[in-house]
């Protein structure tokens, strides 16, 4: 068992197509705040867009690498196949009506673990769940006029990993990452971090007959877990390395430090520090309004900015917007961690 206590989800990072379409959907339809416009530090000709609550707090964050024209991926084993957000318990009908009115690709409400679940797909085909959650005291982002604060998305709730073999993944989650088995339902097992509240849950679905997934547009690139500080991350790094896991060195991601490794089924995991946060290079009130670069990329700002499409961000829109066209068909694409 790991000696490092996990705190919960930090963020989920996914692959998208058109950047403006991505911004419009997540800010205008789901009502998240764009808290940072930066670039993929490993491929700076591509945006890295962060969405979350007012301050971009850990466990509120969904981020994207948007490549315009990216082929669509394919859900399957070895991938994170659903990203769930928490909504207030009484907000299911409100959100279902809103999503249908905006033309989103939304399914009928289902029940999971006693909670209402709305499943939808974003314009690139990424699977999202809105889970009605009792007792989630997070406030979310109330900067979108068409979404009352009482109905605002609260933050991340859980992620779902789909695996051909459940046991090896479960062993890593419990023995190396210190999670607790929360319950089992059919071929699905739930794992909890910390108190096991919303934002600290991982579901693993065993699908022995499903094909392996293809990571490309509309799929999750990696899932990040929270480390409260750098010394804790260092201990986690050392324990993983001592257990024979191929883990990266600690990397500087400007707004947090992180390490990366893969679980036995192939899903890429990250552990990210809570600090320093997203207000280190721009004031809280101005988060996400302009392109921010880390110091080592700043000398190339003109070249980088010229390679990126201009984004229009209107956080307080009052006009309905389209949820976007159907996702592109699947194709082959190699995406480096």
Sine and cosine of phi, psi and omega as CSV:
sin_phi,cos_phi,sin_psi,cos_psi,sin_omega,cos_omega
0.00,0.00,0.72,-0.70,0.02,-1.00
-0.89,0.46,0.59,-0.81,0.07,-1.00
-1.00,0.07,-0.06,1.00,-0.02,-1.00
-0.99,-0.16,0.84,-0.55,-0.03,-1.00
-0.99,0.12,0.87,-0.48,0.04,-1.00
-0.94,0.33,0.54,-0.84,-0.02,-1.00
-0.98,-0.21,-0.42,0.91,-0.03,-1.00
0.56,-0.83,-0.20,-0.98,0.06,-1.00
-0.96,0.28,0.60,-0.80,0.13,-0.99
-0.99,-0.17,-0.83,0.56,0.06,-1.00
-0.35,-0.94,0.22,-0.97,0.15,-0.99
-0.84,-0.54,0.72,-0.69,0.03,-1.00
-0.89,-0.45,0.74,-0.68,-0.08,-1.00
-0.76,-0.65,0.12,-0.99,-0.02,-1.00
-0.94,-0.34,0.75,-0.66,-0.02,-1.00
-0.79,-0.61,0.10,-0.99,0.09,-1.00
-0.99,-0.12,-0.90,-0.43,-0.08,-1.00
-0.84,0.54,0.84,-0.54,-0.07,-1.00
-0.89,0.45,-0.66,0.75,-0.02,-1.00
-0.91,0.42,-0.64,0.77,0.05,-1.00
-0.88,0.48,-0.62,0.78,0.03,-1.00
-0.90,0.44,-0.73,0.69,0.02,-1.00
-0.88,0.48,-0.71,0.70,-0.04,-1.00
-0.88,0.48,-0.68,0.74,-0.05,-1.00
-0.92,0.39,-0.76,0.65,-0.14,-0.99
-0.98,0.21,-0.44,0.90,0.05,-1.00
-1.00,-0.01,-0.62,0.78,-0.12,-0.99
-1.00,-0.07,-0.55,0.84,-0.02,-1.00
-1.00,0.00,-0.82,0.57,-0.01,-1.00
-1.00,0.08,-0.30,0.95,0.09,-1.00
0.97,0.24,0.46,0.89,0.11,-0.99
-0.99,0.10,0.36,-0.93,0.05,-1.00
-1.00,-0.04,0.73,-0.68,0.18,-0.98
-0.97,0.24,0.96,-0.28,-0.11,-0.99
-0.99,-0.12,-0.22,0.98,0.03,-1.00
-0.36,-0.93,0.80,-0.60,0.25,-0.97
-0.97,-0.23,0.94,-0.34,0.10,-0.99
-0.65,-0.76,-0.31,-0.95,-0.03,-1.00
-0.82,-0.57,0.32,-0.95,0.16,-0.99
-0.91,0.42,0.93,-0.38,-0.11,-0.99
-0.88,0.48,-0.40,0.92,0.03,-1.00
-1.00,-0.01,-0.17,0.99,0.02,-1.00
-0.48,-0.88,0.97,0.25,-0.22,-0.98
-0.95,0.33,0.06,1.00,0.13,-0.99
-1.00,0.03,0.14,0.99,-0.01,-1.00
-0.81,-0.59,0.66,-0.76,0.08,-1.00
-0.89,0.45,0.44,-0.90,0.35,-0.94
-0.81,-0.58,0.94,-0.35,-0.08,-1.00
-0.96,-0.27,0.75,-0.66,-0.01,-1.00
-0.92,-0.39,0.78,-0.63,0.08,-1.00
-0.88,-0.48,0.55,-0.83,0.01,-1.00
-0.08,-1.00,-0.47,-0.89,0.03,-1.00
-1.00,0.10,-0.25,-0.97,-0.12,-0.99
-0.81,0.59,-0.66,0.75,-0.07,-1.00
-0.95,-0.32,0.05,1.00,-0.08,-1.00
0.91,0.41,0.71,0.70,-0.04,-1.00
-0.94,0.33,0.51,-0.86,0.10,-0.99
-0.80,0.60,0.57,-0.82,-0.05,-1.00
0.97,0.22,0.06,1.00,0.16,-0.99
-0.93,-0.37,-0.07,1.00,-0.30,-0.95
-0.99,-0.13,0.79,-0.62,0.22,-0.97
-0.84,-0.54,0.80,-0.60,-0.08,-1.00
-0.82,-0.57,0.36,-0.93,-0.08,-1.00
-0.66,-0.75,0.60,-0.80,0.32,-0.95
-0.99,-0.17,0.97,-0.24,0.00,-1.00
-0.99,-0.10,0.86,-0.51,0.10,-1.00
-0.91,-0.41,0.92,-0.39,0.01,-1.00
-0.89,0.46,0.79,-0.62,-0.01,-1.00
1.00,0.08,0.13,0.99,-0.01,-1.00
-0.88,0.48,0.68,-0.74,0.09,-1.00
-0.90,0.43,0.45,-0.89,0.03,-1.00
-0.97,0.26,0.57,-0.82,0.06,-1.00
-1.00,0.09,-0.16,-0.99,0.00,-1.00
-0.65,-0.76,0.81,-0.59,0.05,-1.00
-0.93,0.37,0.56,-0.83,0.01,-1.00
0.09,-1.00,-0.20,-0.98,-0.04,-1.00
-0.94,0.34,0.43,-0.90,0.00,-1.00
0.99,0.16,0.23,0.97,0.00,-1.00
-0.74,-0.67,0.37,-0.93,0.26,-0.96
-0.99,0.16,0.90,-0.43,-0.20,-0.98
-0.97,-0.23,-0.11,0.99,0.09,-1.00
-0.40,-0.92,0.61,-0.79,0.08,-1.00
-0.87,-0.50,0.85,-0.52,-0.10,-1.00
-0.96,-0.29,0.68,-0.73,0.13,-0.99
-0.94,-0.34,0.46,-0.89,0.05,-1.00
-1.00,-0.03,0.74,-0.68,0.17,-0.99
-0.83,-0.56,0.37,-0.93,0.02,-1.00
-0.85,0.53,0.49,-0.87,-0.12,-0.99
-0.86,0.52,-0.54,0.84,-0.07,-1.00
-1.00,-0.03,0.16,0.99,-0.14,-0.99
-0.98,-0.18,0.04,1.00,-0.08,-1.00
-0.84,0.54,-0.79,0.62,-0.05,-1.00
-0.89,0.45,-0.63,0.78,-0.01,-1.00
-0.88,0.47,-0.72,0.70,-0.03,-1.00
-0.94,0.35,-0.62,0.78,0.02,-1.00
-0.88,0.47,-0.69,0.72,0.02,-1.00
-0.90,0.43,-0.68,0.73,-0.01,-1.00
-0.89,0.46,-0.74,0.67,-0.06,-1.00
-0.90,0.44,-0.64,0.77,0.04,-1.00
-0.91,0.40,-0.64,0.77,0.01,-1.00
-0.90,0.44,-0.52,0.85,0.00,-1.00
-1.00,0.03,0.02,1.00,0.06,-1.00
0.98,0.22,0.37,0.93,0.00,-1.00
-0.95,0.32,0.42,-0.91,0.05,-1.00
-0.99,0.16,1.00,0.01,-0.14,-0.99
-0.83,-0.55,0.60,-0.80,0.00,-1.00
-0.98,-0.19,0.27,-0.96,0.09,-1.00
-0.87,0.50,0.42,-0.91,-0.01,-1.00
-0.91,0.41,0.68,-0.73,0.09,-1.00
-0.86,-0.51,0.10,-1.00,0.03,-1.00
-0.90,-0.44,0.68,-0.73,0.08,-1.00
-0.57,-0.83,0.88,-0.48,0.00,-1.00
0.87,0.50,0.52,0.86,0.01,-1.00
0.99,0.13,0.06,1.00,-0.02,-1.00
-0.93,-0.38,0.52,-0.85,0.14,-0.99
-0.95,0.31,0.67,-0.74,0.02,-1.00
-0.77,-0.64,0.84,-0.54,0.15,-0.99
-0.98,-0.18,0.85,-0.52,0.03,-1.00
-0.96,-0.28,0.76,-0.65,0.01,-1.00
-0.62,-0.79,0.16,-0.99,0.09,-1.00
-0.84,-0.54,0.62,-0.79,0.06,-1.00
-0.98,0.17,0.02,-1.00,-0.08,-1.00
-0.87,0.49,-0.33,0.94,0.04,-1.00
-0.99,-0.12,0.04,1.00,0.03,-1.00
1.00,-0.07,0.08,1.00,0.01,-1.00
-0.93,0.36,0.72,-0.70,-0.05,-1.00
-0.99,0.13,0.81,-0.58,0.04,-1.00
-0.83,-0.56,0.63,-0.77,0.14,-0.99
-0.90,-0.43,0.69,-0.73,0.20,-0.98
-0.95,-0.30,0.90,-0.43,-0.13,-0.99
-0.94,-0.34,0.83,-0.55,0.02,-1.00
-0.96,0.29,0.89,-0.46,-0.18,-0.98
-0.84,-0.54,0.81,-0.59,0.06,-1.00
-1.00,0.08,0.65,-0.76,0.13,-0.99
0.99,0.12,0.13,0.99,0.05,-1.00
-0.99,0.16,0.94,-0.33,-0.10,-0.99
-1.00,0.03,0.00,1.00,0.03,-1.00
-0.92,0.39,0.55,-0.84,-0.10,-1.00
-1.00,-0.05,-0.31,0.95,-0.05,-1.00
0.93,0.36,-0.41,-0.91,-0.01,-1.00
-0.88,-0.47,0.83,-0.56,-0.07,-1.00
-0.95,-0.32,0.46,0.89,-0.07,-1.00
-1.00,-0.02,0.13,0.99,0.02,-1.00
-0.95,-0.32,0.89,-0.46,-0.16,-0.99
-0.88,0.48,-0.51,0.86,-0.07,-1.00
-0.99,0.14,-0.04,1.00,0.00,-1.00
-0.86,-0.51,0.96,-0.29,0.03,-1.00
-0.86,0.51,0.55,-0.83,-0.02,-1.00
-0.83,0.56,-0.53,0.85,-0.02,-1.00
-0.92,0.40,-0.31,0.95,-0.01,-1.00
-0.93,-0.38,0.00,1.00,-0.11,-0.99
-0.88,0.47,0.56,-0.83,0.12,-0.99
-0.86,0.51,0.74,-0.67,-0.08,-1.00
-1.00,0.08,-0.52,0.85,-0.05,-1.00
0.47,-0.88,-0.08,-1.00,0.06,-1.00
-0.88,0.48,0.58,-0.81,0.06,-1.00
-0.94,-0.34,-0.79,0.62,-0.06,-1.00
-0.29,-0.96,0.21,-0.98,0.19,-0.98
-0.82,-0.58,0.44,-0.90,0.07,-1.00
-0.89,-0.45,0.84,-0.54,0.12,-0.99
-0.99,-0.17,0.69,-0.72,0.07,-1.00
-0.94,-0.34,0.81,-0.58,-0.12,-0.99
-0.74,-0.67,0.58,-0.81,0.11,-0.99
-0.93,0.36,-0.63,0.78,0.05,-1.00
-0.86,-0.50,0.87,-0.50,-0.06,-1.00
-0.98,0.21,-0.62,0.78,-0.18,-0.98
-0.87,0.48,-0.71,0.70,-0.01,-1.00
-0.88,0.47,-0.63,0.78,0.04,-1.00
-0.92,0.39,-0.69,0.72,0.03,-1.00
-0.86,0.51,-0.63,0.78,0.00,-1.00
-0.89,0.46,-0.67,0.74,0.03,-1.00
-0.92,0.40,-0.70,0.71,-0.03,-1.00
-0.86,0.51,-0.63,0.78,-0.06,-1.00
-1.00,0.10,-0.79,0.61,-0.16,-0.99
-0.98,0.20,-0.59,0.80,-0.07,-1.00
-0.98,-0.19,-0.51,0.86,-0.05,-1.00
-0.96,-0.29,0.00,1.00,0.14,-0.99
0.94,0.33,0.38,0.93,0.03,-1.00
-0.99,0.14,0.29,-0.96,0.03,-1.00
-0.92,-0.39,0.68,-0.73,0.09,-1.00
-0.93,0.38,0.88,-0.48,-0.08,-1.00
-1.00,-0.06,-0.40,0.92,-0.01,-1.00
0.27,-0.96,0.28,-0.96,-0.01,-1.00
-0.73,-0.69,0.64,-0.77,0.02,-1.00
-0.60,-0.80,0.97,-0.25,-0.09,-1.00
0.90,0.44,-0.81,-0.59,0.01,-1.00
-1.00,-0.07,0.30,0.96,-0.07,-1.00
-0.90,-0.44,0.75,-0.66,0.04,-1.00
-0.84,-0.54,0.57,-0.82,-0.01,-1.00
-0.91,-0.40,0.67,-0.74,-0.01,-1.00
-0.81,-0.58,0.65,-0.76,-0.11,-0.99
-0.87,-0.49,0.58,-0.82,0.12,-0.99
-0.93,-0.37,0.55,-0.84,0.02,-1.00
0.83,0.55,-0.80,-0.59,-0.01,-1.00
-0.98,0.19,-0.12,0.99,0.00,-1.00
0.97,0.26,0.35,0.94,0.00,-1.00
-0.99,0.15,0.04,-1.00,0.03,-1.00
-0.84,0.55,0.73,-0.69,-0.06,-1.00
0.99,-0.10,0.00,1.00,-0.03,-1.00
-0.70,-0.71,0.65,0.76,-0.11,-0.99
-0.75,-0.66,0.62,-0.79,0.10,-0.99
-0.75,-0.66,0.82,-0.57,0.11,-0.99
-0.97,-0.23,0.64,-0.77,0.05,-1.00
-0.84,-0.55,0.86,-0.52,0.01,-1.00
-0.97,-0.25,0.82,-0.57,0.05,-1.00
-1.00,0.02,0.85,-0.53,-0.03,-1.00
-0.72,-0.69,1.00,0.05,-0.11,-0.99
-0.93,0.38,-0.42,0.91,-0.08,-1.00
-0.98,-0.19,-0.07,1.00,-0.04,-1.00
-0.98,0.18,0.60,-0.80,0.07,-1.00
-0.93,0.38,0.34,-0.94,0.06,-1.00
-0.93,0.36,0.62,-0.79,-0.03,-1.00
-0.96,0.27,0.30,-0.95,0.07,-1.00
-0.90,-0.43,0.87,-0.50,-0.03,-1.00
-1.00,0.09,0.91,-0.41,0.03,-1.00
-0.29,-0.96,-0.51,-0.86,-0.05,-1.00
-0.85,0.52,0.68,-0.73,0.03,-1.00
0.99,0.17,0.23,0.97,0.05,-1.00
-0.82,-0.57,0.32,-0.95,0.01,-1.00
-0.99,0.16,0.71,-0.71,0.04,-1.00
-1.00,0.09,-0.74,0.67,0.04,-1.00
-0.36,-0.93,0.30,-0.95,0.05,-1.00
-0.89,-0.45,0.74,-0.67,-0.02,-1.00
-0.92,-0.39,0.66,-0.75,0.05,-1.00
-0.94,-0.33,0.36,-0.93,-0.13,-0.99
-1.00,0.02,0.73,-0.68,0.25,-0.97
-0.89,-0.45,0.77,-0.63,-0.10,-0.99
-0.92,0.39,-0.45,0.89,-0.06,-1.00
-0.35,-0.94,0.11,-0.99,-0.07,-1.00
-0.92,0.38,-0.66,0.75,0.05,-1.00
-0.86,0.51,-0.61,0.79,0.04,-1.00
-0.90,0.43,-0.67,0.74,0.04,-1.00
-0.89,0.46,-0.64,0.77,0.00,-1.00
-0.88,0.47,-0.66,0.75,0.04,-1.00
-0.90,0.44,-0.66,0.75,0.03,-1.00
-0.88,0.48,-0.71,0.71,0.03,-1.00
-0.84,0.54,-0.74,0.68,-0.07,-1.00
-0.91,0.41,-0.64,0.76,0.01,-1.00
-0.91,0.42,-0.66,0.75,0.03,-1.00
-0.90,0.44,-0.71,0.70,0.01,-1.00
-0.89,0.46,-0.66,0.75,0.01,-1.00
-0.90,0.44,-0.47,0.88,0.02,-1.00
-1.00,0.10,0.05,1.00,0.04,-1.00
1.00,0.03,0.18,0.98,0.03,-1.00
-0.99,0.16,0.69,-0.73,0.03,-1.00
-0.98,0.18,1.00,-0.08,-0.09,-1.00
-0.91,-0.42,0.61,-0.79,0.01,-1.00
-0.95,0.31,0.24,-0.97,0.22,-0.98
-0.94,0.35,0.23,-0.97,0.02,-1.00
-0.94,0.35,0.82,-0.57,-0.06,-1.00
-0.95,-0.33,0.55,-0.84,0.01,-1.00
-1.00,-0.05,0.93,-0.36,0.04,-1.00
-0.97,-0.23,0.38,0.93,0.07,-1.00
0.94,0.33,-0.78,0.62,-0.05,-1.00
-0.99,-0.15,-0.12,0.99,0.08,-1.00
-0.22,-0.98,0.28,-0.96,0.16,-0.99
-0.98,-0.20,0.47,-0.88,-0.08,-1.00
-0.46,-0.89,0.34,-0.94,0.17,-0.99
-0.77,-0.64,0.41,-0.91,-0.03,-1.00
-0.76,-0.65,0.55,-0.84,0.08,-1.00
-0.28,-0.96,0.23,-0.97,0.00,-1.00
-0.93,-0.37,0.60,-0.80,0.11,-0.99
-0.99,0.14,0.21,-0.98,-0.14,-0.99
-0.83,0.55,-0.51,0.86,0.00,-1.00
-0.99,0.16,-0.18,0.98,0.07,-1.00
0.93,-0.37,-0.12,0.99,0.01,-1.00
-0.94,0.35,0.73,-0.68,0.02,-1.00
-0.99,0.17,0.82,-0.57,0.05,-1.00
-0.95,-0.32,0.48,-0.88,0.12,-0.99
-0.76,-0.65,0.55,-0.84,0.22,-0.98
-0.89,-0.45,0.81,-0.58,-0.11,-0.99
-0.81,-0.58,0.61,-0.80,0.02,-1.00
-0.97,0.22,0.48,-0.87,0.06,-1.00
-0.91,0.41,-0.60,0.80,-0.07,-1.00
-0.98,-0.22,0.39,-0.92,0.17,0.99
-1.00,0.04,-0.28,0.96,0.02,-1.00
0.99,-0.14,-0.04,-1.00,-0.20,-0.98
-1.00,-0.09,-0.06,1.00,-0.01,-1.00
-0.99,-0.17,0.31,0.95,0.00,-1.00
-0.98,0.20,-0.33,0.94,-0.03,-1.00
-0.81,-0.59,0.09,1.00,0.13,-0.99
-0.30,-0.96,0.50,-0.87,-0.04,-1.00
-0.90,0.44,0.43,-0.90,-0.02,-1.00
-0.80,0.60,-0.67,0.74,-0.05,-1.00
-0.94,0.35,-0.29,0.96,-0.06,-1.00
-0.94,-0.35,0.19,0.98,-0.02,-1.00
-0.81,0.58,0.72,-0.70,0.13,-0.99
0.98,0.18,0.10,1.00,-0.08,-1.00
-1.00,0.03,-0.31,0.95,-0.04,-1.00
-0.55,-0.84,0.29,-0.96,-0.04,-1.00
-0.95,0.33,0.80,-0.60,0.05,-1.00
-0.89,-0.45,0.68,-0.73,-0.02,-1.00
-0.82,-0.58,0.52,-0.85,0.10,-1.00
-0.94,0.34,0.35,-0.94,-0.06,-1.00
-0.81,0.59,-0.59,0.81,-0.06,-1.00
-0.96,0.27,-0.22,0.98,0.08,-1.00
-0.97,-0.25,-0.22,0.98,-0.06,-1.00
-0.83,0.56,-0.63,0.78,0.04,-1.00
-0.86,0.51,-0.36,0.93,0.00,-1.00
-0.97,-0.23,0.36,0.93,-0.11,-0.99
-0.82,0.57,-0.75,0.66,-0.07,-1.00
-0.86,0.50,-0.69,0.72,0.00,-1.00
-0.92,0.40,-0.68,0.73,-0.01,-1.00
-0.91,0.41,-0.73,0.69,-0.03,-1.00
-0.88,0.47,-0.59,0.80,-0.01,-1.00
-0.92,0.39,-0.40,0.91,-0.02,-1.00
-1.00,0.06,-0.12,0.99,-0.08,-1.00
-0.96,-0.29,0.62,-0.78,0.10,-1.00
-0.94,0.34,0.52,-0.85,0.05,-1.00
-0.96,0.29,0.73,-0.69,0.02,-1.00
-0.97,-0.25,0.66,-0.75,0.11,-0.99
-0.97,-0.26,0.87,-0.50,-0.04,-1.00
-0.89,-0.46,0.87,-0.49,0.02,-1.00
-0.80,-0.60,1.00,0.02,-0.13,-0.99
-0.92,0.40,-0.51,0.86,-0.14,-0.99
-0.96,-0.27,0.53,0.85,-0.03,-1.00
-0.85,0.53,0.61,-0.79,0.05,-1.00
-0.93,-0.36,-0.09,1.00,-0.07,-1.00
-1.00,-0.09,0.66,-0.76,0.09,-1.00
-0.87,0.48,0.52,-0.85,0.02,-1.00
-0.77,-0.64,0.34,-0.94,0.04,-1.00
-0.96,0.28,0.59,-0.81,0.07,-1.00
-0.98,0.20,-0.09,1.00,0.10,-0.99
0.98,-0.19,0.28,-0.96,-0.02,-1.00
-0.97,0.26,0.11,-0.99,0.03,-1.00
-0.91,0.42,0.42,-0.91,-0.02,-1.00
-0.92,0.40,0.41,-0.91,0.04,-1.00
-0.93,0.36,0.30,-0.95,0.03,-1.00
-0.96,0.29,0.38,-0.93,-0.05,-1.00
-0.93,0.37,0.52,-0.86,0.05,-1.00
-0.45,-0.89,0.05,-1.00,-0.04,-1.00
-1.00,0.04,0.74,-0.67,0.05,-1.00
-0.42,-0.91,0.79,-0.62,0.08,-1.00
-1.00,-0.09,0.79,-0.62,-0.01,-1.00
-0.84,-0.54,0.89,-0.46,0.00,-1.00
-0.97,0.26,0.56,-0.83,0.06,-1.00
-0.86,0.51,0.00,0.00,0.00,0.00
